[in-house]
Amino acid sequence: MKKIKLFIAISVLLISSNSFGQFFYSDLTYNMSVPVGNTADFISKTSFRGLTFSVGRFITDELAVDVRFTWTTFYEEVDPQTYTTDNGNGAVTGKQFRYINAYPLTTGLKYVLNTSSEFSPYFGAGLGAYSINERTDMGIYYDEINIWHFGFYPEIGFNYNFSYDFGVNLYARYEYALAAKEAGAFSTLVFGVGFHF
């Protein structure tokens, strides 16, 4: 809850009074995510369900700082298999339904080229808190891990502006959240397209 309050406070600061004469922006994008690493070991299917909302402010002509909230969900059915316990004393056979819901709350920097033109490529990076919920359903039983992780991302993309305050945004981002407690690392390639205003 403290992390969510911090995210809201930073967002308010970014979009509040324009004291330095710089302008602020928002992005709302649809995401497609490809699991990699440990995430792909658990769920290998690409996700077509995700959103990112970000609010940012330019602190120089080319450099911006932003905060963002992302939601991505993964789902996969696993054909019936036999699973044994860690100590080898038991086994169960059945079909698994696997889910991941990821909610990164991050802040980052973005370096934007050609800010005065219609086409503005950029690259950026950020870090923050990732709430990762992994769940496995099997018959009437389920196993669930819901833990906050520390994570980071690099990103490249571009904005194409139709007017001063409206355009489209296209990007590719690699997200990585470190392992935490009993939960493994989380990593995914994210491709987004949406509105820039």
Secondary structure, 3 states (H helix, E strand, C coil): CHHHHHHHHHHHHHHCCCCCCCCEEEEEEEEEEEECCHHHHHCCCCECCEEEEEEEEECCCCEEEEEEEEEEEEEEEEEEEEEECCCCCCEEEEEEEEEEEEEEEEEEEEEECCCCCCEEEEEEEEEEEEEEEEEEEECCEEEEEEEEEEEEEEEEEEEEEEECCEEEEEEEEEEEECCECCECCEEEEEEEEEEEC
